[in-house]
Amino acid sequence: MSMLSGGGRLLRCWLGLVFVMIALGGCASVFSAQVTRYQQWPDQTQGARYWIEPDAAQQNNLQFQTFADTVRAALGPTGLVEAQSPAQARFIVRMDYGSQKEQEWRQRLVDPYFYGGFPGPGFGYQRYWGAWGPGPMVETVPVVVSRLHLSVRIDDKNQQGNEVYRATAVTAGRDHQLGAAMPYLARALFDRFPGRNGQVVQVRYPLE
């Protein structure tokens, strides 16, 4: 009986470990972002021309030119076509992007061998419970993450230059780099374009 009981405890611990690993770290190969958008998109714009307009700080900026290429690629499925000059364009596209460091609270597994056994309640730890009983414990710790964003604004010359689309995509992660994230952020901005006015959506893409 003692051997069966010990095997049962081992099985419960193992299954609990698998559960927590899935809960805490199962998205390493997926890029996720939150997109907020506002739109009053006009009808019959298939084949209309756009121009990506840099601001004063973005003029002759290699980073801007590289990021603008990702927005061009994301605009392709919308049916818009890039103009050869601003004068030829109906839509003027403006971009804003950046990154900042922030502190967040994250959970991680507690190693019982490091601590010499699981600490008890009241020490800032949490135990996951499942159908087989108690599983491993996790602790909540502060981590520094990079919060990245890309925004676009589109104005329509046929409507006296009024704004007809504005969207912002935001992602956060410990190892995120703005350049690597930019193709995914640009894609997220035009995911199911133009969407609903005032819409906030979560998008997820496999990392390539």
Buried (B, 14 or more C-beta within 10 A) or exposed (E): EEEEEEEEEEEBBEBBBEBBEEEBEEEEEEBBBBBBBBBEBBEEBEEBBBBBBBEEEBEEEEEBEEBBBBBBEBBEEBEBBBBEEEEEBBBBBBBEBEBEEEEEEBBEBBEEEEEEEBBEEEEEBEBBEEEBEBBBBBBEEEEEBBBBBBBBBBBBBEEEEEBBBBBBBBBBBEEBEBEEBBBBBBBBBBBEBBBEEEBEBEBEBEEE
